[in-house]
Amino acid sequence: MFAVNLGDLVQDSLDHRMAQMLVAPVRGDVITAEPGRVDGFAVLLACDDTRAQAIVDVIRLKFAKSALRCYTNAGKTGKPTKTWRRI
Protein backbone atom coordinates (compact mmCIF):
# COMPACT_ATOMS: atom_id res chain seq x y z
CA MET A 1 0.00 0.00 0.00
CA PHE A 2 1.04 3.56 -0.61
CA ALA A 3 0.21 6.87 1.07
CA VAL A 4 0.95 10.58 0.57
CA ASN A 5 1.56 13.01 3.44
CA LEU A 6 -1.55 15.05 4.09
CA GLY A 7 0.22 18.17 5.37
CA ASP A 8 2.46 18.33 2.31
CA LEU A 9 -0.45 17.67 -0.03
CA VAL A 10 -2.69 20.51 1.16
CA GLN A 11 -0.15 23.29 0.64
CA ASP A 12 -1.56 25.95 -1.64
CA SER A 13 0.70 26.33 -4.64
CA LEU A 14 0.35 25.61 -8.32
CA ASP A 15 2.85 22.72 -8.10
CA HIS A 16 0.98 21.07 -5.23
CA ARG A 17 -2.31 21.27 -7.12
CA MET A 18 -0.89 18.86 -9.67
CA ALA A 19 -0.22 16.34 -6.91
CA GLN A 20 -3.69 16.96 -5.46
CA MET A 21 -5.26 16.15 -8.83
CA LEU A 22 -3.33 12.86 -9.00
CA VAL A 23 -4.35 11.79 -5.50
CA ALA A 24 -7.96 13.03 -5.40
CA PRO A 25 -9.55 10.23 -7.49
CA VAL A 26 -7.92 7.50 -5.40
CA ARG A 27 -7.91 9.01 -1.91
CA GLY A 28 -8.61 6.63 0.91
CA ASP A 29 -8.50 6.71 4.69
CA VAL A 30 -6.19 8.92 6.72
CA ILE A 31 -3.45 7.01 8.55
CA THR A 32 -0.62 7.88 10.92
CA ALA A 33 2.50 7.30 8.86
CA GLU A 34 4.95 9.01 11.23
CA PRO A 35 3.77 8.59 14.83
CA GLY A 36 4.84 11.34 17.20
CA ARG A 37 4.98 14.04 14.53
CA VAL A 38 2.36 16.75 14.23
CA ASP A 39 2.51 16.44 10.44
CA GLY A 40 2.76 12.64 10.39
CA PHE A 41 -0.65 11.95 8.85
CA ALA A 42 -1.04 10.61 5.33
CA VAL A 43 -3.86 9.71 2.97
CA LEU A 44 -3.92 6.18 1.58
CA LEU A 45 -3.99 5.66 -2.17
CA ALA A 46 -7.03 3.40 -2.54
CA CYS A 47 -6.09 1.70 -5.79
CA ASP A 48 -3.96 -1.20 -6.96
CA ASP A 49 -0.23 -1.07 -6.24
CA THR A 50 0.72 -0.57 -9.90
CA ARG A 51 -1.39 2.59 -10.18
CA ALA A 52 -0.23 3.83 -6.76
CA GLN A 53 3.43 3.32 -7.71
CA ALA A 54 2.81 5.23 -10.95
CA ILE A 55 1.28 8.13 -8.99
CA VAL A 56 4.30 8.21 -6.68
CA ASP A 57 6.66 8.08 -9.69
CA VAL A 58 4.93 11.08 -11.29
CA ILE A 59 5.05 12.97 -7.98
CA ARG A 60 8.79 12.23 -7.73
CA LEU A 61 9.37 13.79 -11.17
CA LYS A 62 8.38 17.17 -9.71
CA PHE A 63 9.00 16.94 -5.94
CA ALA A 64 11.93 15.85 -3.80
CA LYS A 65 11.36 13.30 -1.01
CA SER A 66 11.38 16.07 1.60
CA ALA A 67 9.02 18.39 -0.31
CA LEU A 68 6.16 15.89 -0.70
CA ARG A 69 6.51 12.82 1.46
CA CYS A 70 5.23 9.49 0.15
CA TYR A 71 5.14 6.23 2.09
CA THR A 72 4.83 2.51 1.63
CA ASN A 73 4.28 -0.25 4.12
CA ALA A 74 5.77 -2.95 1.89
CA GLY A 75 8.77 -4.69 3.38
CA LYS A 76 11.82 -5.94 1.50
CA THR A 77 9.91 -9.06 0.48
CA GLY A 78 6.98 -7.00 -0.79
CA LYS A 79 4.63 -8.08 2.00
CA PRO A 80 2.89 -5.42 4.12
CA THR A 81 4.46 -4.47 7.46
CA LYS A 82 3.08 -2.57 10.45
CA THR A 83 5.28 0.47 9.90
CA TRP A 84 5.37 2.99 7.08
CA ARG A 85 8.61 4.11 5.45
CA ARG A 86 9.30 7.09 3.23
CA ILE A 87 9.98 6.47 -0.43
N, CA, C and O of each residue as an XYZ file, in Angstrom:
348
protein
N       0.837     -1.179      0.000
C       0.000      0.000      0.000
C       0.879      1.238      0.000
O       2.019      1.216      0.463
N       0.326      2.304     -0.524
C       1.039      3.564     -0.613
C       0.203      4.664      0.011
O      -1.022      4.561      0.090
N       0.878      5.726      0.456
C       0.208      6.871      1.067
C       1.007      8.135      0.761
O       2.205      8.075      0.484
N       0.325      9.283      0.816
C       0.950     10.583      0.575
C       0.670     11.461      1.788
O      -0.451     11.486      2.296
N       1.690     12.181      2.252
C       1.564     13.011      3.442
C       0.502     14.083      3.237
O       0.519     14.823      2.253
N      -0.417     14.145      4.188
C      -1.554     15.055      4.088
C      -1.137     16.513      4.235
O      -1.630     17.373      3.504
N      -0.246     16.798      5.159
C       0.216     18.169      5.371
C       0.928     18.723      4.148
O       0.736     19.884      3.785
N       1.750     17.897      3.514
C       2.459     18.330      2.306
C       1.489     18.517      1.146
O       1.654     19.417      0.323
N       0.491     17.667      1.093
C      -0.448     17.665     -0.030
C      -1.354     18.890     -0.048
O      -1.729     19.357     -1.123
N      -1.714     19.417      1.116
C      -2.686     20.511      1.161
C      -2.059     21.897      1.055
O      -2.770     22.894      1.181
N      -0.776     21.989      0.833
C      -0.152     23.292      0.641
C      -0.735     23.940     -0.606
O      -1.011     23.270     -1.601
N      -0.915     25.245     -0.534
C      -1.560     25.954     -1.641
C      -0.522     26.571     -2.573
O      -0.070     27.698     -2.371
N      -0.162     25.818     -3.576
C       0.702     26.327     -4.636
C       0.320     25.620     -5.927
O      -0.311     24.563     -5.903
N       0.696     26.193     -7.024
C       0.354     25.613     -8.321
C       0.963     24.216     -8.471
O       0.322     23.317     -9.014
N       2.187     24.033     -7.997
C       2.845     22.721     -8.100
C       2.109     21.667     -7.281
O       1.948     20.532     -7.729
N       1.666     22.038     -6.090
C       0.982     21.066     -5.234
C      -0.416     20.725     -5.764
O      -0.945     19.658     -5.452
N      -0.999     21.583     -6.530
C      -2.313     21.274     -7.119
C      -2.216     20.103     -8.089
O      -3.154     19.317     -8.215
N      -1.085     19.987     -8.773
C      -0.887     18.859     -9.674
C      -0.919     17.550     -8.882
O      -1.557     16.582     -9.296
N      -0.234     17.531     -7.754
C      -0.225     16.335     -6.910
C      -1.616     16.071     -6.345
O      -2.036     14.917     -6.253
N      -2.331     17.118     -5.970
C      -3.690     16.962     -5.456
C      -4.594     16.321     -6.498
O      -5.427     15.476     -6.168
N      -4.432     16.720     -7.761
C      -5.255     16.145     -8.832
C      -4.932     14.670     -9.068
O      -5.814     13.900     -9.448
N      -3.688     14.270     -8.851
C      -3.325     12.863     -8.996
C      -3.910     12.006     -7.880
O      -4.336     10.876     -8.116
N      -3.927     12.544     -6.676
C      -4.347     11.786     -5.505
C      -5.861     11.793     -5.310
O      -6.420     10.812     -4.820
N      -6.525     12.869     -5.680
C      -7.961     13.029     -5.402
C      -8.826     11.855     -5.863
O      -9.675     11.415     -5.087
N      -8.667     11.328     -7.060
C      -9.553     10.234     -7.490
C      -9.353      8.921     -6.729
O     -10.231      8.058     -6.745
N      -8.214      8.766     -6.067
C      -7.923      7.495     -5.400
C      -7.708      7.662     -3.895
O      -7.129      6.785     -3.253
N      -8.164      8.767     -3.335
C      -7.909      9.010     -1.911
C      -8.685      8.015     -1.058
O      -9.831      7.664     -1.340
N      -8.016      7.586     -0.019
C      -8.614      6.628      0.909
C      -8.626      7.196      2.317
O      -8.758      8.404      2.514
N      -8.487      6.318      3.282
C      -8.503      6.713      4.688
C      -7.241      7.485      5.060
O      -6.220      7.413      4.375
N      -7.339      8.222      6.161
C      -6.186      8.924      6.716
C      -5.528      8.000      7.743
O      -6.202      7.415      8.591
N      -4.211      7.881      7.652
C      -3.451      7.014      8.551
C      -2.348      7.832      9.229
O      -2.037      8.947      8.809
N      -1.773      7.265     10.269
C      -0.616      7.879     10.922
C       0.624      7.196     10.373
O       0.937      6.065     10.744
N       1.321      7.881      9.494
C       2.501      7.299      8.858
C       3.765      7.549      9.682
O       4.688      6.734      9.677
N       3.798      8.679     10.391
C       4.949      9.014     11.226
C       4.451      9.357     12.624
O       4.229     10.529     12.928
N       4.272      8.349     13.482
C       3.771      8.590     14.834
C       4.686      9.542     15.609
O       5.910      9.488     15.484
N       4.076     10.401     16.400
C       4.840     11.342     17.205
C       5.115     12.662     16.520
O       5.634     13.584     17.150
N       4.785     12.777     15.259
C       4.977     14.045     14.530
C       3.627     14.698     14.316
O       2.633     14.027     14.039
N       3.604     16.011     14.448
C       2.363     16.750     14.228
C       1.901     16.597     12.783
O       0.702     16.517     12.516
N       2.836     16.558     11.867
C       2.512     16.441     10.445
C       2.730     15.015      9.927
O       3.112     14.828      8.772
N       2.492     14.025     10.766
C       2.761     12.642     10.393
C       1.593     11.890      9.786
O       1.650     10.669      9.641
N       0.528     12.608      9.427
C      -0.645     11.948      8.849
C      -0.527     11.872      7.334
O       0.059     12.743      6.692
N      -1.098     10.810      6.781
C      -1.042     10.607      5.333
C      -2.374     10.043      4.851
O      -3.127      9.441      5.618
N      -2.646     10.247      3.578
C      -3.857      9.708      2.968
C      -3.467      8.496      2.126
O      -2.549      8.556      1.309
N      -4.180      7.404      2.343
C      -3.919      6.179      1.580
C      -4.329      6.352      0.123
O      -5.284      7.065     -0.183
N      -3.607      5.704     -0.759
C      -3.989      5.660     -2.166
C      -4.798      4.381     -2.340
O      -4.244      3.282     -2.350
N      -6.107      4.531     -2.477
C      -7.033      3.399     -2.541
C      -7.159      2.908     -3.982
O      -8.180      3.105     -4.640
N      -6.101      2.271     -4.446
C      -6.087      1.702     -5.793
C      -5.081      0.558     -5.785
O      -4.457      0.284     -4.760
N      -4.924     -0.101     -6.909
C      -3.962     -1.196     -6.960
C      -2.536     -0.645     -6.864
O      -2.296      0.531     -7.138
N      -1.610     -1.496     -6.479
C      -0.229     -1.068     -6.244
C       0.458     -0.539     -7.495
O       1.312      0.343     -7.402
N       0.105     -1.055     -8.650
C       0.715     -0.573     -9.895
C       0.341      0.879    -10.145
O       1.200      1.695    -10.481
N      -0.931      1.203     -9.983
C      -1.387      2.588    -10.181
C      -0.807      3.495     -9.097
O      -0.389      4.616     -9.389
N      -0.777      3.025     -7.854
C      -0.226      3.828     -6.759
C       1.253      4.113     -6.988
O       1.709      5.234     -6.766
N       2.006      3.111     -7.428
C       3.431      3.316     -7.715
C       3.606      4.321     -8.847
O       4.528      5.136     -8.807
N       2.744      4.278     -9.848
C       2.809      5.233    -10.954
C       2.534      6.656    -10.463
O       3.188      7.599    -10.908
N       1.576      6.818     -9.555
C       1.279      8.134     -8.987
C       2.492      8.661     -8.228
O       2.861      9.827     -8.370
N       3.107      7.806     -7.428
C       4.305      8.209     -6.678
C       5.435      8.564     -7.639
O       6.153      9.537     -7.409
N       5.604      7.801     -8.699
C       6.655      8.084     -9.687
C       6.450      9.444    -10.344
O       7.415     10.183    -10.541
N       5.223      9.781    -10.682
C       4.934     11.084    -11.291
C       5.184     12.204    -10.275
O       5.731     13.251    -10.621
N       4.784     11.980     -9.033
C       5.050     12.973     -7.983
C       6.556     13.187     -7.832
O       7.001     14.323     -7.667
N       7.332     12.130     -7.886
C       8.789     12.230     -7.733
C       9.449     12.971     -8.902
O      10.550     13.498     -8.745
N       8.808     13.021    -10.051
C       9.369     13.789    -11.174
C       9.427     15.280    -10.834
O      10.315     15.991    -11.304
N       8.486     15.751    -10.021
C       8.378     17.173     -9.710
C       8.888     17.527     -8.313
O       9.439     18.610     -8.115
N       8.711     16.625     -7.339
C       8.999     16.936     -5.941
C      10.092     16.036     -5.374
O      10.170     14.848     -5.689
N      10.928     16.627     -4.535
C      11.933     15.851     -3.795
C      11.245     15.096     -2.666
O      10.105     15.401     -2.315
N      11.937     14.108     -2.094
C      11.360     13.300     -1.012
C      10.961     14.145      0.184
O      10.000     13.816      0.879
N      11.688     15.232      0.437
C      11.377     16.073      1.595
C      10.282     17.101      1.298
O       9.673     17.629      2.228
N      10.026     17.389      0.046
C       9.017     18.392     -0.314
C       7.603     17.818     -0.312
O       6.656     18.515      0.052
N       7.450     16.572     -0.709
C       6.155     15.893     -0.703
C       6.427     14.442     -0.327
O       6.862     13.638     -1.151
N       6.163     14.130      0.929
C       6.513     12.815      1.460
C       5.505     11.754      1.032
O       4.294     11.929      1.163
N       6.039     10.655      0.520
C       5.234      9.489      0.146
C       5.728      8.308      0.972
O       6.893      8.257      1.367
N       4.830      7.361      1.227
C       5.141      6.233      2.092
C       4.672      4.923      1.481
O       3.781      4.891      0.633
N       5.296      3.848      1.936
C       4.834      2.509      1.625
C       4.977      1.658      2.881
O       5.838      1.917      3.722
N       4.143      0.661      3.000
C       4.285     -0.255      4.124
C       4.757     -1.628      3.650
O       4.674     -2.607      4.391
N       5.247     -1.697      2.424
C       5.768     -2.955      1.889
C       7.186     -3.167      2.403
O       8.025     -2.269      2.337
N       7.436     -4.343      2.903
C       8.770     -4.690      3.377
C       9.671     -5.069      2.215
O       9.295     -4.922      1.052
N      10.864     -5.559      2.536
C      11.823     -5.941      1.498
C      11.316     -7.100      0.648
O      11.697     -7.238     -0.514
N      10.458     -7.931      1.229
C       9.912     -9.063      0.484
C       8.658     -8.687     -0.297
O       8.132     -9.491     -1.066
N       8.178     -7.441     -0.091
C       6.977     -6.999     -0.786
C       5.702     -7.207      0.011
O       4.629     -6.778     -0.415
N       5.804     -7.855      1.156
C       4.627     -8.085      1.995
C       4.426     -6.891      2.932
O       5.398     -6.269      3.362
N       3.169     -6.572      3.247
C       2.891     -5.422      4.118
C       3.475     -5.594      5.523
O       3.488     -6.696      6.071
N       3.951     -4.497      6.087
C       4.457     -4.471      7.457
C       3.590     -3.524      8.282
O       2.700     -2.867      7.743
N       3.846     -3.452      9.575
C       3.078     -2.570     10.451
C       3.511     -1.113     10.349
O       2.725     -0.210     10.635
N       4.748     -0.880      9.947
C       5.279      0.471      9.900
C       5.305      1.006      8.470
O       5.318      0.246      7.501
N       5.312      2.315      8.370
C       5.373      2.994      7.083
C       6.769      3.578      6.919
O       7.346      4.091      7.877
N       7.312      3.502      5.710
C       8.612      4.115      5.445
C       8.498      5.064      4.261
O       7.709      4.861      3.338
N       9.321      6.111      4.326
C       9.303      7.091      3.227
C       9.952      6.505      1.981
O      10.914      5.741      2.048
N       9.388      6.891      0.849
C       9.977      6.472     -0.433
C      10.196      7.689     -1.292
O      10.683      7.572     -2.417
